[in-house]
Amino acid sequence: MATILFTSHRLQSFKADGTVNAGGSIEFFEPDQAYTTNKDTYTTKALSVANGNPITLDAAGKTPNQVFLDGDYDCIVKDSSGTTLSTDANLNPTITVAMLPISSDTTLDSTHDQNTVEVTGTTTLTFSAASALGEGWTTVIKNVGSGVVTLTPDGTDTIEGTNASFTMEPDERVVAQVNDAENGIILGRSTDLLSTKGDLLYASAANQPSTLAIGNSGQVLSVNSAGDTPAYWAPNKYRAGLTLSNDTDTDHDINIIAGEATDSTNAYIIKLTSEITKQIDAAWAVGDDAGGLDGTESVAGTPDASTWYHVYLIYDPTNNIVDAIFSESASAPTLPTNYTVYRWIGAVLTDGSANIIQFTQHGNWFKWNSRIENINTNSPATSRTAIVMSSPLGIVCDVRFQAKLDYNSSDERLMFTDAAGDDVVTTADNSDLAVTSLVSRSVNEVTRTTDTSSQIYYRSSSTNPNSFVVNSLRWTPLGLL
């Protein structure tokens, strides 16, 4: 039995022992007519120039010209002595190619022409001299292993116009062809690199197609200008959902609804797929309705009184787990093992009994369910003086507060300024609060920006013994949500 390979160039015949059918012949017939009526094959795709019939094969067992078929055929294959090797019925133009396995360094020669080589391992394939291979020599090379395959030209020959080696990454394939006009080998590249949903195809520093693997859930992939080093990108400070609220145990538990946010470095999008409740009166433990303290508290597992606790969404890329944690640090929580990714999502304040003061979150605003008094004095200061507001330590916030000034015995005006603002002297036309003998009480809601010590500033026009009160209503962080 002979094997016939229909290729994009010339037809090649092999004997049953695997050797080429040198000097043999192939005769083509109309199908299903007992091999009695010849049928032409053609040298052109347009079917305009017929081959001889039978076609005599050369020393490599190949037809002298390309063979294009027009419908189905029967054929008889004979060797050089005229002995029939096979009779084949109902042939059609379907292309078949021999697969030749290679697992070690190999020189590609005439035996690889019009075939496909499948390479495994870290291997070097060296082309024979292009002059010896001949114009039109073609082979398909597939890297089916996990190593890099190096393609090397012979002597001063070239690959893609350069006397240098080329590399093939795993799952890459090329069509290599001798082209005299290029004085060497030209490559047609193809790749199966994008085998996993989410992979990114990019050109490496050596201008080779490479895959940036999908990585961890929530990553958005990009590459740097060199190409070889992956960079991870996500929308800056993106957040959706993740609203905080007091849970059933309002003194100690915080509930976080499902949502997602970019991490502190904008490298990941951390996704909390279902709500989670964390307890502030217990050391952190993984999961819902579990402890949340990170160890920055004075006594392990016990929250400090009158203390701000920052709430972080945390992520373990190794095990793909999302959780949350409380920390007294405004920027660097103490993270559990394997949790390397985090994002600030809010803060809570404990009272003198170490219970969480109740609040309601609306978007980026955290509103106190009961207003919190920050100053109550009958002797307002006439120089720029700080007030510590009920907003988180360690971060800059806008605070909304109610200020009240009661008239006692004389006129008075009062002005509030941002922590980073200038000292402003109050005047009759420039004040936030003002009382006179005709206006006994002045009340106003004001918004100012704190520093990281939760401070804003005020200044009064006099030291008259009038009653001055400030109550915090709500706060919002700047640059974090």
NORRAUR-V555884 format. One record per residue. N is the residue number from 1. RES is the residue in one letter. SS is DSSP state (H for helix, E for strand, - for the rest). D_LAST is the distance of its C-alpha to the last C-alpha in Angstrom with 2 decimals. Layout:
BEGIN
n,res,ss,d_last
N,RES,SS,D_LAST
N,RES,SS,D_LAST
END
This chain:
BEGIN
n,res,ss,d_last
1,M,-,74.99
2,A,-,73.38
3,T,E,69.68
4,I,E,68.74
5,L,E,65.43
6,F,-,64.45
7,T,-,62.14
8,S,-,60.81
9,H,-,63.70
10,R,-,66.89
11,L,-,68.10
12,Q,E,68.94
13,S,E,71.26
14,F,E,71.42
15,K,-,74.21
16,A,-,73.81
17,D,-,73.79
18,G,-,70.76
19,T,-,72.80
20,V,E,72.69
21,N,-,75.43
22,A,-,77.02
23,G,-,79.66
24,G,-,79.21
25,S,E,78.82
26,I,E,76.91
27,E,E,78.64
28,F,E,76.74
29,F,E,78.14
30,E,-,77.38
31,P,-,75.72
32,D,-,77.82
33,Q,-,81.17
34,A,-,82.53
35,Y,-,81.74
36,T,-,84.50
37,T,-,82.80
38,N,E,80.88
39,K,-,77.55
40,D,-,76.17
41,T,-,72.90
42,Y,E,71.48
43,T,-,70.37
44,T,-,67.81
45,K,-,64.94
46,A,-,66.78
47,L,-,69.66
48,S,-,72.08
49,V,-,73.89
50,A,E,75.38
51,N,-,75.66
52,G,-,79.05
53,N,-,79.83
54,P,-,80.19
55,I,E,77.75
56,T,E,78.91
57,L,E,76.29
58,D,-,76.05
59,A,-,76.14
60,A,-,72.48
61,G,-,73.20
62,K,E,71.41
63,T,E,72.51
64,P,-,73.36
65,N,-,71.11
66,Q,-,68.01
67,V,-,68.71
68,F,E,67.21
69,L,-,68.20
70,D,-,68.92
71,G,-,68.42
72,D,-,69.88
73,Y,E,72.64
74,D,E,75.01
75,C,E,75.97
76,I,E,78.34
77,V,E,77.42
78,K,E,80.35
79,D,-,80.73
80,S,-,82.76
81,S,-,85.98
82,G,-,85.44
83,T,-,84.64
84,T,E,82.19
85,L,E,79.01
86,S,E,77.23
87,T,E,77.34
88,D,E,73.96
89,A,E,73.57
90,N,E,70.98
91,L,E,68.98
92,N,-,66.16
93,P,-,63.85
94,T,-,61.17
95,I,-,60.22
96,T,-,60.55
97,V,-,59.94
98,A,-,60.91
99,M,E,58.16
100,L,E,59.16
101,P,E,57.26
102,I,E,56.74
103,S,-,55.46
104,S,-,56.89
105,D,-,57.49
106,T,E,59.62
107,T,E,61.41
108,L,E,60.94
109,D,-,64.32
110,S,H,66.32
111,T,H,65.89
112,H,H,62.17
113,D,-,62.85
114,Q,-,61.62
115,N,E,60.00
116,T,E,56.57
117,V,E,55.84
118,E,E,53.18
119,V,E,52.15
120,T,-,50.77
121,G,-,49.93
122,T,-,49.33
123,T,E,52.24
124,T,E,53.87
125,L,E,55.71
126,T,E,58.19
127,F,E,59.68
128,S,-,63.44
129,A,-,64.72
130,A,H,63.73
131,S,H,67.36
132,A,H,68.49
133,L,H,65.91
134,G,-,66.88
135,E,-,65.23
136,G,-,63.12
137,W,-,62.69
138,T,E,59.49
139,T,E,57.57
140,V,E,54.22
141,I,E,52.37
142,K,E,49.69
143,N,E,47.68
144,V,-,47.50
145,G,-,46.80
146,S,-,43.92
147,G,-,45.33
148,V,-,45.53
149,V,E,48.67
150,T,E,50.15
151,L,E,52.40
152,T,E,54.99
153,P,-,57.59
154,D,-,61.25
155,G,-,62.60
156,T,-,61.81
157,D,-,60.54
158,T,E,57.09
159,I,E,54.09
160,E,-,52.26
161,G,-,54.37
162,T,E,53.49
163,N,-,55.65
164,A,-,52.79
165,S,-,51.43
166,F,E,48.62
167,T,E,46.41
168,M,E,45.35
169,E,-,42.31
170,P,-,42.61
171,D,-,42.92
172,E,E,43.85
173,R,E,47.15
174,V,E,49.23
175,V,E,52.47
176,A,E,54.72
177,Q,E,57.66
178,V,E,60.39
179,N,E,60.49
180,D,H,63.34
181,A,H,61.76
182,E,H,58.89
183,N,-,61.37
184,G,E,59.62
185,I,E,56.97
186,I,E,54.30
187,L,E,51.33
188,G,E,49.64
189,R,E,46.29
190,S,E,44.58
191,T,E,42.02
192,D,-,40.79
193,L,-,37.82
194,L,-,35.27
195,S,-,36.42
196,T,-,33.13
197,K,-,30.59
198,G,-,27.58
199,D,-,29.69
200,L,E,29.44
201,L,E,32.72
202,Y,E,32.90
203,A,E,35.68
204,S,-,36.05
205,A,-,37.18
206,A,-,40.72
207,N,-,40.05
208,Q,-,40.41
209,P,E,38.41
210,S,E,36.08
211,T,E,33.50
212,L,E,29.97
213,A,-,29.65
214,I,-,26.89
215,G,-,25.61
216,N,-,23.16
217,S,-,21.56
218,G,-,18.26
219,Q,E,19.24
220,V,-,19.59
221,L,E,22.72
222,S,E,24.00
223,V,E,26.70
224,N,-,27.33
225,S,-,30.22
226,A,-,32.71
227,G,-,32.03
228,D,-,32.85
229,T,-,29.57
230,P,E,26.73
231,A,E,23.28
232,Y,E,20.26
233,W,-,17.63
234,A,-,14.60
235,P,-,12.32
236,N,-,10.05
237,K,-,6.42
238,Y,-,7.53
239,R,E,6.80
240,A,E,9.56
241,G,E,11.03
242,L,-,10.62
243,T,-,11.12
244,L,E,12.71
245,S,E,16.14
246,N,E,19.34
247,D,-,21.75
248,T,-,25.55
249,D,-,26.09
250,T,-,23.85
251,D,-,24.76
252,H,-,23.66
253,D,E,21.72
254,I,E,18.13
255,N,E,17.64
256,I,E,14.75
257,I,-,15.38
258,A,-,15.70
259,G,E,13.04
260,E,E,11.75
261,A,E,9.14
262,T,E,10.07
263,D,-,11.09
264,S,-,10.78
265,T,-,13.50
266,N,-,12.63
267,A,-,15.97
268,Y,E,15.41
269,I,E,13.84
270,I,E,14.02
271,K,E,15.43
272,L,E,16.07
273,T,-,19.02
274,S,-,19.92
275,E,-,18.70
276,I,E,19.19
277,T,E,20.20
278,K,E,20.25
279,Q,E,22.65
280,I,E,22.04
281,D,E,25.82
282,A,E,26.59
283,A,E,26.05
284,W,-,23.76
285,A,-,25.48
286,V,-,24.41
287,G,-,23.89
288,D,-,23.37
289,D,-,24.75
290,A,E,25.04
291,G,E,24.38
292,G,E,21.02
293,L,E,21.84
294,D,-,21.56
295,G,-,24.56
296,T,-,23.13
297,E,-,24.72
298,S,-,28.20
299,V,E,30.08
300,A,-,29.05
301,G,-,27.82
302,T,E,27.84
303,P,-,24.89
304,D,-,25.53
305,A,-,26.05
306,S,-,24.00
307,T,-,21.27
308,W,E,17.51
309,Y,E,16.37
310,H,E,13.02
311,V,E,12.25
312,Y,E,11.82
313,L,E,12.42
314,I,E,15.42
315,Y,E,17.74
316,D,E,21.45
317,P,-,22.50
318,T,-,26.14
319,N,-,26.35
320,N,-,23.41
321,I,E,22.03
322,V,E,18.53
323,D,E,18.12
324,A,E,16.07
325,I,E,16.99
326,F,E,16.94
327,S,E,17.35
328,E,-,18.35
329,S,-,16.89
330,A,-,13.55
331,S,-,13.58
332,A,-,16.41
333,P,-,17.13
334,T,-,20.70
335,L,-,20.59
336,P,-,23.43
337,T,-,25.90
338,N,-,24.79
339,Y,-,21.07
340,T,-,19.91
341,V,E,16.45
342,Y,E,13.34
343,R,E,9.56
344,W,E,7.99
345,I,E,6.88
346,G,E,8.42
347,A,E,11.69
348,V,E,15.16
349,L,E,18.18
350,T,E,21.76
351,D,-,24.75
352,G,-,28.14
353,S,-,29.13
354,A,-,26.10
355,N,-,24.96
356,I,E,21.39
357,I,-,21.10
358,Q,-,20.34
359,F,E,17.35
360,T,E,15.92
361,Q,E,12.36
362,H,E,12.23
363,G,-,9.19
364,N,-,6.60
365,W,E,9.88
366,F,E,11.76
367,K,E,15.39
368,W,E,18.32
369,N,E,21.09
370,S,E,23.55
371,R,E,23.02
372,I,E,23.26
373,E,E,25.85
374,N,E,25.05
375,I,E,28.33
376,N,E,31.73
377,T,E,34.53
378,N,-,37.78
379,S,-,37.72
380,P,-,34.78
381,A,-,34.67
382,T,-,35.98
383,S,-,34.20
384,R,-,30.48
385,T,E,29.25
386,A,E,25.98
387,I,E,24.59
388,V,E,22.31
389,M,-,19.77
390,S,-,18.25
391,S,-,14.75
392,P,-,13.71
393,L,-,15.89
394,G,-,14.81
395,I,-,11.68
396,V,-,11.87
397,C,E,11.03
398,D,E,12.53
399,V,E,15.02
400,R,E,17.21
401,F,E,20.62
402,Q,E,24.20
403,A,E,26.91
404,K,E,30.60
405,L,E,33.73
406,D,E,37.22
407,Y,-,40.43
408,N,-,43.06
409,S,-,45.73
410,S,-,44.53
411,D,-,42.07
412,E,E,38.65
413,R,E,35.48
414,L,E,32.04
415,M,E,29.05
416,F,E,25.43
417,T,E,23.66
418,D,-,20.34
419,A,-,20.52
420,A,-,20.79
421,G,-,22.99
422,D,-,26.77
423,D,-,29.20
424,V,-,30.41
425,V,-,33.82
426,T,-,34.07
427,T,E,36.72
428,A,-,38.09
429,D,-,35.96
430,N,E,32.77
431,S,-,31.42
432,D,-,28.90
433,L,E,31.59
434,A,E,35.36
435,V,E,38.35
436,T,-,42.03
437,S,-,45.22
438,L,-,44.54
439,V,-,40.85
440,S,-,40.66
441,R,E,36.96
442,S,E,33.84
443,V,E,30.52
444,N,E,27.30
445,E,E,23.58
446,V,E,21.73
447,T,E,18.21
448,R,E,17.96
449,T,E,15.69
450,T,-,16.27
451,D,-,16.95
452,T,-,16.06
453,S,-,18.99
454,S,-,17.52
455,Q,E,20.25
456,I,E,21.09
457,Y,E,24.72
458,Y,E,27.55
459,R,E,31.19
460,S,E,34.10
461,S,-,37.21
462,S,-,39.57
463,T,-,40.10
464,N,-,41.77
465,P,-,41.42
466,N,-,39.07
467,S,E,36.53
468,F,E,32.90
469,V,E,30.01
470,V,E,26.20
471,N,E,24.14
472,S,E,20.35
473,L,E,19.09
474,R,E,15.28
475,W,E,12.27
476,T,E,8.69
477,P,E,6.85
478,L,-,7.22
479,G,-,6.12
480,L,-,3.82
481,L,-,0.00
END
